[in-house]
Amino acid sequence: MIRNSIDRIVRLLLVILMSAIVIDVTIQVVSRYLFQSPFSFTDELAGFLLIWVGLLGSAYATGEKQHLAIDLISGGLSAQRKRQLDVLINAIVVLFALGVLGVGGFWLVYTSFLFGQVSAALELPLGYVYLVVPVSGFLIAYYAIDNTRTELRTDTN
């Protein structure tokens, strides 16, 4: 129930962000060819939107079990050993997501706001741009924990 709501929100946000990138890049191309000078904000905005799409997309991919995986090791394992490996991998993902993305991302956002960093063209506080780092970290951790819970509930026989 909670998982479906989170999935819906993340999907909707990704659609909105991808649409915004398409619109932004179209404006940039049109302004470059019609006015011989692209608007200054479009390049910066596209970069910021790409950061958000990349990190939120990776969180959503984790939830859908579509993230990058190398299955050389798990290919020859029994179902029980494969399950144990999946639980271990998800535990490592949770530790990384919470430690590096969650805590480190929170610190990045905090210090960006503390020092008043703003972007050059949009004059947007960079803390808002970096906010996606801890958000995606907590989402990745949530999805990895939920995937582990689901994995442990399924019967391997």
FENVEN-V919592 format. One record per backbone hydrogen bond with DSSP energy under -0.5 kcal/mol. NH is the residue of the N-H (numbers start at 1). CO is the residue of the C=O. E is the energy in kcal/mol with one decimal. If there is no record, write none. Layout:
NH_CO_E + NH_CO_E
This chain:
5_1_-1.6 + 6_2_-2.6 + 7_3_-2.8 + 8_4_-2.4 + 9_5_-2.3 + 10_6_-2.7 + 11_7_-2.8 + 12_8_-2.4 + 13_9_-2.6 + 14_10_-2.5 + 15_11_-2.4 + 16_12_-2.4 + 17_13_-2.6 + 18_14_-2.7 + 19_15_-2.3 + 20_16_-2.3 + 21_17_-2.1 + 22_18_-2.2 + 23_19_-2.5 + 24_20_-2.8 + 25_21_-2.9 + 26_22_-2.2 + 27_23_-2.5 + 28_24_-2.2 + 29_25_-2.5 + 30_26_-2.8 + 31_27_-2.7 + 32_28_-1.9 + 33_29_-2.1 + 34_30_-3.0 + 35_31_-1.4 + 36_32_-0.5 + 37_31_-1.3 + 42_39_-0.5 + 43_39_-0.5 + 44_40_-0.6 + 45_41_-2.6 + 46_42_-2.2 + 47_43_-1.8 + 48_44_-2.2 + 49_45_-2.7 + 50_46_-2.2 + 51_47_-1.8 + 52_48_-2.0 + 53_49_-2.8 + 54_50_-2.7 + 55_51_-2.4 + 56_52_-2.6 + 57_53_-2.3 + 58_54_-1.7 + 59_55_-1.8 + 60_56_-2.5 + 61_57_-2.6 + 62_58_-1.9 + 63_59_-1.9 + 64_60_-1.7 + 65_62_-1.1 + 66_61_-3.0 + 67_61_-0.7 + 71_69_-0.6 + 75_71_-1.2 + 76_73_-0.7 + 77_74_-1.1 + 82_78_-2.7 + 83_79_-2.1 + 84_80_-2.1 + 85_81_-2.4 + 86_82_-2.5 + 87_83_-2.3 + 88_84_-2.2 + 89_85_-2.8 + 90_86_-2.6 + 91_87_-2.1 + 92_88_-2.1 + 93_89_-2.4 + 94_90_-2.4 + 95_91_-2.3 + 96_92_-2.5 + 97_93_-3.1 + 98_94_-2.8 + 99_95_-2.5 + 100_96_-2.3 + 101_96_-1.2 + 102_97_-2.7 + 103_98_-2.7 + 104_99_-1.5 + 105_100_-0.5 + 105_101_-0.7 + 106_102_-2.0 + 107_103_-2.3 + 108_104_-2.1 + 109_105_-2.5 + 110_106_-2.8 + 111_107_-2.7 + 112_108_-2.0 + 113_109_-2.3 + 114_110_-2.7 + 115_111_-2.4 + 116_113_-0.7 + 117_112_-2.0 + 119_124_-2.2 + 123_119_-0.6 + 126_117_-2.2 + 128_125_-1.6 + 129_125_-0.7 + 130_126_-2.7 + 131_127_-0.9 + 132_129_-0.9 + 133_130_-1.9 + 134_130_-0.6 + 135_131_-1.6 + 136_132_-2.8 + 137_133_-2.0 + 138_134_-2.6 + 139_135_-2.1 + 140_136_-3.0 + 141_137_-2.3 + 142_138_-2.4 + 143_139_-2.9 + 144_140_-2.6 + 145_141_-2.4 + 146_142_-2.8 + 147_143_-2.8 + 148_144_-2.0 + 149_145_-2.6 + 150_146_-2.4 + 151_147_-2.5 + 152_148_-2.6 + 153_149_-1.2 + 154_150_-1.1
